[in-house]
């Protein structure tokens, strides 16, 4: 075993603690950088940005399947504004689940004791006098190439760079393609 009372053992323990602390600080700084970038981007575009957690925002969009999962639902890093004549809300959505089977197939789990926290980014665009479109947009993951075997369908926009970078699923494929205009795809690619 490791003898922590020896100089070599103490050095190993200090190195491990330092490495864990360093990873934590690195993640925290990356998170702060992302918040500053989102805030600056929103300000340049004339949009509103709030980093706080909102527990009522997911309820506002009841009916969107991605927002009806789990408990302790919250939206963070919320950007609201108007683009190409349409109001929109973009936010990071998180919820807590007691069992992994409750998690949607697209969610990315992070361990939290017996409970798990799942998250994804959500963009809601107001479409006057039309039925709402439920659209899931997230970065492509290695297992998406096998997703079609499990019944997941990745909508292709015809933009090779965007299609390679993002997984898209919607209840109305035509509306999803119309919503993901070339300008919006470029905006999303520029600000992942």
C-alpha positions in Angstrom: 0.0 0.0 0.0 0.8 3.7 -0.1 2.6 5.0 3.0 1.4 8.6 3.2 3.8 9.2 6.1 6.8 8.8 3.8 8.0 11.8 1.8 7.2 9.9 -1.5 3.7 8.9 -0.3 3.0 12.4 0.9 4.1 13.8 -2.4 1.8 11.5 -4.3 -1.2 12.5 -2.1 -0.4 16.2 -2.6 0.0 15.6 -6.3 -3.4 13.8 -6.5 -5.2 16.5 -4.5 -3.5 19.2 -6.6 -4.6 17.4 -9.8 -8.2 17.2 -8.6 -8.2 20.8 -7.5 -6.6 21.8 -10.8 -9.3 20.0 -12.8 -12.0 21.7 -10.7 -10.5 25.1 -11.3 -10.1 24.4 -15.0 -13.8 23.4 -15.4 -14.9 26.4 -13.3 -12.9 28.8 -15.4 -14.2 27.2 -18.6 -17.7 27.7 -17.3 -17.1 31.3 -16.5 -15.6 31.9 -19.9 -18.7 30.4 -21.6 -21.0 32.7 -19.5 -18.9 35.8 -20.5 -19.1 34.8 -24.2 -22.8 34.2 -24.1 -23.4 37.5 -22.3 -21.3 39.4 -24.8 -22.9 37.7 -27.8 -26.4 38.4 -26.5 -25.5 42.1 -25.8 -24.0 42.5 -29.3 -27.2 41.1 -30.9 -29.5 43.2 -28.6 -30.8 40.2 -26.8 -31.3 39.5 -23.0 -29.0 37.1 -21.1 -29.5 35.7 -17.6 -27.3 33.1 -16.1 -29.6 32.4 -13.1 -31.6 29.2 -12.8 -35.3 29.6 -13.6 -37.6 26.9 -12.4 -40.7 28.3 -14.0 -39.4 28.6 -17.6 -39.7 24.9 -18.5 -43.4 25.1 -17.4 -44.0 28.0 -19.7 -43.4 25.7 -22.7 -45.5 22.8 -21.5 -46.1 20.4 -24.3 -42.5 20.2 -25.5 -41.6 16.7 -24.7 -38.0 17.5 -23.9 -39.2 19.7 -21.0 -41.6 17.2 -19.5 -39.0 14.8 -18.1 -37.7 14.4 -14.5 -37.9 16.5 -11.4 -36.3 19.7 -10.2 -36.4 21.1 -13.7 -34.5 24.3 -14.3 -33.4 26.5 -17.2 -30.0 28.3 -17.0 -28.0 30.6 -19.2 -31.2 31.9 -20.8 -31.0 34.1 -23.9 -34.2 35.8 -25.1 -34.8 38.0 -28.0 -36.0 38.4 -31.6 -34.4 37.1 -34.7 -35.7 37.3 -38.3 -39.0 38.7 -36.9 -39.6 35.8 -34.4 -39.3 35.8 -30.7 -37.0 33.1 -29.3 -35.8 31.6 -26.0 -32.6 29.6 -25.8 -31.4 28.0 -22.6 -29.6 25.1 -21.0 -32.2 22.7 -19.5 -31.5 20.4 -16.6 -33.6 18.0 -14.6 -33.0 15.4 -11.9 -33.9 11.8 -12.3 -33.8 9.0 -9.7 -33.5 6.2 -12.2 -31.5 6.2 -15.4 -34.4 4.7 -17.3 -36.4 8.0 -16.7 -33.7 9.9 -18.7 -34.4 10.8 -22.3 -32.2 9.0 -24.8 -30.5 12.2 -25.9 -29.6 13.5 -22.4 -26.0 13.6 -21.0 -25.9 12.3 -17.4 -23.6 13.5 -14.8 -23.4 11.5 -11.5 -24.9 13.1 -8.4 -25.2 10.3 -5.7 -28.1 8.1 -6.3 -29.8 10.7 -8.5 -28.6 11.8 -11.9 -28.7 15.2 -13.5 -29.4 15.4 -17.2 -29.1 18.4 -19.4 -29.4 19.6 -23.0 -29.7 23.0 -24.7 -33.1 24.1 -25.9 -34.2 26.7 -28.5 -37.9 27.7 -28.6 -39.1 29.9 -31.4 -42.5 31.5 -31.3 -44.4 30.8 -34.4 -47.6 32.9 -34.6 -50.8 31.0 -35.6 -49.0 27.8 -36.1 -48.7 24.6 -34.0 -45.5 24.6 -32.0 -42.6 22.4 -33.2 -40.7 20.3 -30.7 -37.1 20.4 -31.9 -34.1 18.8 -30.2 -30.7 20.2 -31.2 -27.5 18.9 -29.6 -23.9 18.2 -30.6 -23.3 15.0 -32.4 -22.0 12.1 -30.2 -20.1 9.0 -31.2 -23.1 6.8 -30.7 -25.4 8.8 -33.0 -24.2 6.8 -36.0 -25.9 3.8 -34.3 -29.0 5.7 -33.2 -31.0 4.8 -36.3 -30.9 1.2 -35.1 -32.7 2.3 -31.9 -35.3 4.4 -33.8 -33.6 7.8 -33.5 -33.8 9.8 -36.6 -31.2 12.6 -37.2 -32.8 15.2 -39.5 -30.4 16.4 -42.2 -30.5 20.0 -43.2 -28.4 19.7 -46.3 -25.6 21.7 -44.7 -22.7 19.2 -44.4 -20.8 21.1 -41.7 -23.9 21.6 -39.6 -25.2 18.1 -40.1 -21.8 16.6 -39.0 -21.7 18.8 -35.9 -25.3 18.6 -34.6 -28.0 16.0 -34.0 -31.5 17.3 -34.9 -34.8 15.6 -34.0 -38.2 17.2 -34.4 -41.9 16.2 -34.5 -42.2 18.1 -37.9 -39.1 17.6 -40.1 -40.3 20.2 -42.7 -40.8 22.9 -40.0 -37.4 22.0 -38.4 -35.6 22.5 -41.7 -37.5 25.8 -42.3 -36.6 26.9 -38.8 -32.9 26.0 -39.2 -32.2 28.7 -41.8 -28.7 29.1 -43.2 -28.2 32.2 -41.0 -29.3 30.4 -37.9 -27.1 27.4 -38.7 -24.1 29.6 -39.1 -25.0 31.4 -35.8 -25.2 28.1 -34.0 -21.9 26.8 -35.5 -20.2 30.1 -34.5 -21.5 29.9 -30.9 -21.8 26.2 -29.8 
